Amino acid sequence: MKKLLATLLAVSTFCVIGGAANPPDQGSGADFSLIEYLETHEIDSYEEFIDVIKEVSPESVDEKDIDSREVTSFSIDIDYDNEIVSVVTLGEATYDRSHGASNSASKSYYASNGLKIFTINVEGTFSYSSTSCTTLSADGSYQRALLSTWSSTPALSSGNINTGKAYAKISGTARSGSDSKYYSLTLTCDTSGNFTSY
């Protein structure tokens, strides 16, 4: 079955535009659909997205989600076939002459009712110059959310996409009963020390 993946929002620089999204009415209970909400409401910042999750599924929000000061970009994707929403965030890079540049990215997966099911994280340290970029170290983790039955053992990889860009990647398949979901998250660094995540 071919997966239809729609990107609703990709923000290259984290900023708050306008006011907060109107949180859904908690009275809707089991009738709430995160997918329908995202299709009918504009989410301008990661903080606004977390505000929505706090309303519909407060048990799905942890301190890292709330403290989003270090989030420099985020994007929201919908997997319509599996009715799963994923949110990718990119952290704020750190630079050190002797160790190159380091950064981290996270991707959290939510069921259509707003309940978080798991989060993956990838971190990388890179050495870069005007002509090349290489991965010095890569790390990552899979975290099952509270109340979630999804489990997985992720794989880590790293290397070069080309001479001007290196990467650190986490990937795998999460399973819950007969359901399964392939996941991946790639952190890249280029010859200027600029980071992207997808």
DAPEHU-V569093 format. One record per backbone hydrogen bond with DSSP energy under -0.5 kcal/mol. NH is the residue of the N-H (numbers start at 1). CO is the residue of the C=O. Records with the same first field share a line. If there is no record, write none. Layout:
NH: CO / CO
//
This chain:
5: 3
6: 4 / 78
7: 5
8: 6 / 76
9: 76
11: 74
12: 10
14: 72
17: 15
18: 16
23: 21
28: 25
29: 26
31: 28
32: 29
34: 112
37: 33
38: 34
39: 35
40: 36 / 37
41: 37
43: 41
44: 42
49: 45
50: 46
51: 47
52: 48
53: 49
54: 50
55: 51
56: 52
57: 53
60: 57
61: 58
65: 62
66: 62
67: 63
68: 66
71: 68
72: 70 / 90
73: 90
74: 11
75: 88
76: 9
77: 86
78: 6
79: 84
80: 4 / 78
83: 79
84: 79
85: 110
86: 77
87: 108
88: 75
89: 106
90: 73
91: 104
93: 91
94: 102
96: 100
100: 96
101: 126
102: 94
103: 124
105: 122
106: 89
107: 120
108: 87
109: 118
110: 85
111: 115
112: 83
114: 111
117: 109
118: 109
119: 143
120: 107
121: 141
122: 105
123: 139
124: 103
125: 137
126: 101
127: 134
129: 132
133: 163
134: 127
136: 125 / 134
137: 125
139: 123
141: 121
143: 119
145: 117
148: 145
151: 175
154: 152
155: 171
157: 169
159: 167
161: 165
162: 165
165: 162
166: 189
167: 159
168: 187
169: 157
170: 185
171: 155
172: 183
174: 181
175: 151
176: 179
179: 176
181: 174
183: 172
185: 170
187: 168
188: 196
189: 166
190: 194
191: 164
193: 190
196: 188
198: 186
//
